[in-house]
Amino acid sequence: MISEENTNSPWHFNAQGWLELAPEITHRPSDNFDVRPEGVSPDLLVIHNISLPPGEFGTGCAADLFCNTLDFTAHPWFANIEGLRVSAHFLIDRQGHVTQFVSCNDRAWHAGVSQFQERQACNDFSIGIELEGTDELPYTDIQYLQLGRLAQALRRHYPLSSVQGHCHIAPNRKTDPGQAFDWDRFGLEAQWPPDRRPPKLTA
């Protein structure tokens, strides 16, 4: 964990694992979570992307999906995910607003079948952050800034030692956060050591 004096993040977590509210932070609790295995604390950060419908931003549909309130009849593509029960701990939209759905003390359902350093089921020991975006389109400046603040705050409160993309822990199934995600920029904003993060993907 990093110390208070070594972070630029103004954000803090309470003992229940929720980020303290601020104008740019919202809580929207999801039912899609369960408890972590006994004695397990999160030591891995996983970065994802999502847009619903694919490639469309600002719809609110991703948050609705995480909270089981998505109208699956609202768009033809939603038939592909009807009945899906998933969640992430956080979603950062294109304007940098941060929504928390699950306490970081609990297990969100974001990684699916996955592996990191010979450990299966990454949901058990990870925190998942979704960025509103796609694999190909650049993420916004404010998303990198807020992601950095969030990562720093998380490292103050949890023993996070590594960060991976969904593509790294589920390489045969997932491609996010994609080639558009700049791992070097993330490392700069989050003050995350290079040897504890993957390199930027290349074409």
N, C-alpha and C positions, 0 to 999 in steps of 0.2 A: 504494500500500500504506500501511497505517497502522502507526505505530510501536508498540513494546512499551509505552511509557509512556502511550499514548493508548487503551488497551484494558482492559476489565474481564474479559476472557476468561482463564481459567487454562489453556487448552488449547494444545497445540503440535503441529506436524507434524514428522516426520523427513524426511530428504533424499529418501526413497523415496516421499513423498507420502501417508504414512499418519498419521492422528491417533494420538498417543500414547495407549496404553491407560489406562483408569481404570475405577472401578466402574460408571460410567454409559456406558462406551464399549466396544463390541465390534467385532472384525474378523471378517468372514465373506466371504472372497475369492470373487468370482464369476469365471467364465470369460467372461462377456459384456462384453468390452472389447477395444479395440485401441489402437494408438499414435496420438497426435495427429500431424497433419501436421508435417513438419520445420519447426522455428523458431516454432511456434505455442504460446503460453502462454495459459492460461485468463484471460479478462478479463470474463467474464459469469457471474453466478450465476443459476440457474434454479430456481424453487420450484414443486413439484408437490404433488398429493395422491394417495393411493392407499388403498384398503381392499379386501380380498378375504376372502370374497365382498363385493360392494358393500354398504357401510353396516355391515359387521360389523368389530369391532375386536378386537385381541388374539389373532387366529387364527394368526399366524406365516406366513400364506400369502404375503404380499407378499415377505418375505425368501426364502421357498422359490422363488417365481417368479424372483427375481433370480439365484438360484443353480441354476436348472434342476432343482430337486428337488420341485416342486409335483406333488402327486397330482391329475391332472386329472379323475379319477373321483370325487373327494371331494365335489364339489358340482356340480349341473347347470349352473350358470352358467359353470363353468370350461371348458366346451366352446367358449365364445366366444374363448378365448385359448390353446387348446391349440396347442402348438408355438411359441408366441411366445418369442423370445429377447430380453430387455431387461434393463436394469440401471440403477441410479443410483449415484452416489458414496456417498450417505448416505440412511438412513431414520431419522426421529425418531418413535418411537411415542407413544401417548397419555400414557404415564407419563414421557416425556422421555428414554428410553434411546436412545442413538445407535448405529446399526450402520453401519459402513463396508464397502462391497462392492468398490470399485475405487479404486486409487490416484488421487489428484488429478492426478498427472503423466500419467495415461493418459486415454483417451477412453471414457467410459461411454455406454451406448446408452439414453438417456433422453428425448431431445427429438424424435427422428424428423424428418420433413420440417418445416423451420423456417427462420425468417429474423429477423435483428436488424440494424438499421441497414445494410440492403442487403447483408448477408453471409448466405449460405445455410449450411445444415448446422451448426446451432448446437452440436451435439455436439463439433465440432472445437475450439471455443474456449470451452467453458463447463464449469461444475461443476454437477451436478444434485443437489438435495436433495428427497427425498420426505417429506411429513408424513403420518402415518397420519390420515386424515380424509376428509371429503366436502366438496363445494362449499357445502353449506347449513348444516352443523353447526359451531358454534363450535369453534375449536381450543383446546387446554388452555393454562392459564397456563404450565405447565412446558415445553410445546412452544415457546412464544414465547421463554422464557428460554434454553432450550438452542439454539434456532435462532440467537438473538442471539450466544451464546457461540461457536457454530460459525462464523457469518459473520465475526465479529471475528478469530478465529484464521485463517480462510482469507485474509482481507485482509492479515494480517501476512506471509503466505508467498507469495501469488500476486497478480498485478497486476489484481485485480478492480476494475472501475470502474463497472459497472452491474449491476442486478438486475432480473429480469423474472419474471412468472409464465409457466407453460406456455401459458396462454391468450393471452399477448401475442406470443409468438414463433410460435405455430401457431393463429391465431385462428379459422380455418375448421374446425379439427379438435378443439381442446381447450378446456376451460373451467376447468381447475384452475389455481391453488388455490381459485378461486371467490369468490363474494361474501362468504363467511364469513371470508376472510382479511383481517386488519387491517394494511394496509401502514404506517399511521402507527405502530402498535405495534411492528411489525417494525423500522421505522427507529429508534425509540427504543431498543429492546433491542440492535440491531446497530450503533448509532451510524453509520447509513448516511445520507448526505446526501439531502435530499428531491429534489434535481434529478437524482439518479442512481437513482431508483426510480419505479415507476408509482404513481398514486393508488389508493386503495381503490376497488374496483368498486362501483357502485351498481345498484340494481334497475332 
